Amino acid sequence: MSKSYQSFLDDSQERMDKSVEKFHEDIRGIRTGRASTGLIENLRVDYYGNMTPLSQMANISVPEARCLLVKPFDPGGLKSVEKAILGADLGLSPSIEGPALRVTVPHLSEDQRNKMVSHLKTLAEDAKVAMRNIRRDAIKDVEKAQKDPAGDVAVTEDDVKSAKDDIQDLLKEHEARLEELLKSKTAEILEV
């Protein structure tokens, strides 16, 4: 038997997946004390008048635990890359070495680590609120479909109750994924 409210579930799942993915992208750029390409790959560089993501104009690698190596495809963009990294206020110190840029990732103090964990929790809470709003909207849509028998989707009262349960389960599943990402990143930040 097909669920009459499946389209509402599919839409909710897609939107919640996007919320989790956005959170994941946001936390990739948070410094942990270890070098990671995610720290700088999305920085925008003024490249001949265009704001270009660094990942599209340079090769970024991690040759050492506390060092990034940025090698622009066009050596003429080296100064622009250095300026973008310094301007991002990430606490990173880039230095030009031939045709590449070596970016040193300094150790984080305990206070800095705690601030980052606090920021991380705020981002996680924002993502949870967004997912709860998705749940609320989906339930409203299902209830609206039930009240409109002439609509595209026929939804019964039992379907509304089942939809509420299924959407809540979907929310719990996505919140668990979010918590796993939060726990993993927090452990990475607090790691000395």
C-alpha positions as a printed Julia matrix, in Angstrom:
192×3 Matrix{Float64}:
   0.0    0.0     0.0
   1.43   3.37   -0.93
   1.34   6.19    1.57
  -0.78   9.09    0.44
   1.53  11.49    2.26
   4.81  10.08    0.88
   5.51  13.21   -1.17
   5.43  15.26    2.06
   7.88  12.83    3.68
  10.2   12.9     0.68
  10.23  16.69    0.64
  10.9   16.83    4.4
  13.71  14.3     4.12
  15.34  16.23    1.29
  15.15  19.51    3.21
  16.47  17.94    6.44
  19.3   16.29    4.51
  20.22  19.74    3.19
  20.23  21.16    6.74
  22.58  18.43    7.95
  24.81  18.89    4.88
  24.93  22.67    5.43
  25.95  22.11    9.05
  28.63  19.7     7.9
  29.96  22.26    5.4
  29.89  25.01    8.04
  31.91  23.02   10.55
  34.55  21.99    8.01
  35.83  25.57    8.1
  36.19  25.67   11.89
  39.8   25.46   12.99
  40.78  22.49   15.13
  44.49  23.04   15.63
  45.25  20.55   12.85
  45.64  21.42    9.22
  42.62  20.69    7.05
  41.88  21.81    3.51
  38.35  22.68    4.69
  39.79  25.64    6.61
  40.52  27.64    3.49
  39.1   25.91    0.42
  35.93  28.03    0.39
  37.7   31.36    0.96
  36.91  33.84   -1.78
  39.93  35.31   -3.53
  39.88  38.49   -5.63
  41.24  36.94   -8.81
  41.45  39.47  -11.63
  38.33  41.24  -10.39
  36.27  38.09   -9.73
  35.65  36.65   -6.26
  36.67  33.03   -6.83
  36.66  30.14   -4.3
  40.25  29.19   -3.49
  39.56  25.53   -4.33
  38.85  26.56   -7.95
  42.1   28.42   -8.43
  44.66  26.45   -6.45
  45.74  23.01   -5.37
  45.49  22.69   -1.56
  47.31  19.9     0.26
  48.3   18.95    3.81
  52.01  18.0     3.75
  52.33  18.13    7.57
  49.95  18.0    10.54
  50.09  21.76   11.14
  50.72  23.01    7.64
  48.8   23.58    4.43
  50.4   24.0     1.02
  48.53  26.16   -1.49
  49.79  26.07   -5.04
  47.82  28.38   -7.38
  47.3   27.18  -10.94
  48.35  30.67  -12.02
  51.42  31.85  -10.06
  50.26  35.45  -10.63
  47.46  34.87   -8.11
  49.83  34.05   -5.23
  49.65  37.51   -3.61
  45.84  37.56   -3.91
  45.63  34.17   -2.17
  47.9   35.37    0.64
  45.8   38.51    1.05
  42.56  36.47    1.2
  43.94  34.12    3.85
  45.16  37.02    5.99
  41.88  38.89    5.48
  39.79  35.92    6.58
  41.0   36.41   10.17
  41.39  32.68   10.82
  44.58  33.11   12.81
  46.6   31.41   10.07
  50.0   32.67    8.98
  50.74  32.25    5.26
  54.23  32.65    3.82
  55.26  32.56    0.17
  57.73  29.82   -0.74
  58.53  29.9    -4.44
  55.43  29.19   -6.55
  53.4   28.09   -3.5
  52.09  29.39   -0.21
  52.8   27.61    3.06
  50.08  28.2     5.65
  50.97  27.37    9.25
  48.15  26.4    11.61
  49.12  27.5    15.15
  48.18  25.68   18.34
  44.91  26.73   19.92
  44.72  27.9    23.52
  42.21  26.28   25.88
  40.12  29.45   25.79
  40.06  29.45   21.97
  39.05  25.78   21.95
  36.16  26.44   24.34
  34.96  29.39   22.24
  35.03  27.23   19.12
  33.08  24.46   20.84
  30.53  27.04   21.98
  30.25  28.37   18.41
  29.9   24.82   17.15
  27.01  24.17   19.55
  25.32  27.35   18.37
  25.59  26.21   14.74
  24.16  22.81   15.71
  21.25  24.39   17.54
  20.52  26.61   14.53
  20.45  23.53   12.3
  18.1   21.76   14.72
  15.75  24.75   14.75
  15.75  24.73   10.95
  14.84  21.03   10.92
  12.09  21.55   13.49
  10.67  24.27   11.26
  10.72  21.79    8.37
   8.79  19.32   10.55
   6.24  21.99   11.47
   5.76  23.02    7.83
   5.39  19.41    6.67
   2.76  18.66    9.29
   0.85  21.82    8.35
   0.98  20.77    4.69
  -0.35  17.29    5.48
  -3.17  18.74    7.61
  -3.99  21.22    4.88
  -4.13  18.38    2.31
  -6.53  16.47    4.56
  -8.86  19.49    4.83
  -8.82  19.98    1.04
 -10.43  16.83   -0.44
 -10.33  18.35   -3.93
  -6.52  18.64   -3.78
  -3.94  16.53   -5.61
  -3.26  14.26   -2.62
  -6.0   12.42   -0.73
  -5.09  12.34    2.95
  -7.25  10.74    5.63
  -7.28  11.48    9.35
  -5.33   8.25    9.98
  -2.81   9.37    7.36
  -2.32  12.65    9.23
  -1.51  10.79   12.44
   0.85   8.4    10.61
   2.48  11.32    8.8
   3.09  13.14   12.09
   4.76  10.03   13.5
   6.84   9.44   10.36
   7.94  13.08   10.15
   8.9   13.03   13.85
  10.95   9.85   13.23
  12.63  11.58   10.31
  13.49  14.53   12.55
  14.94  12.25   15.24
  17.06  10.46   12.64
  18.46  13.73   11.28
  19.06  15.17   14.74
  21.04  12.01   15.6
  23.2   12.53   12.49
  23.73  16.14   13.52
  24.71  15.11   17.05
  27.26  12.64   15.64
  28.85  15.38   13.54
  28.84  17.73   16.55
  30.39  15.1    18.83
  33.09  14.24   16.29
  34.03  17.88   15.62
  33.98  18.75   19.33
  36.38  15.88   20.07
  38.61  17.08   17.22
  38.68  20.63   18.59
  39.36  19.61   22.18
  42.08  17.17   21.14
  45.46  18.53   22.26
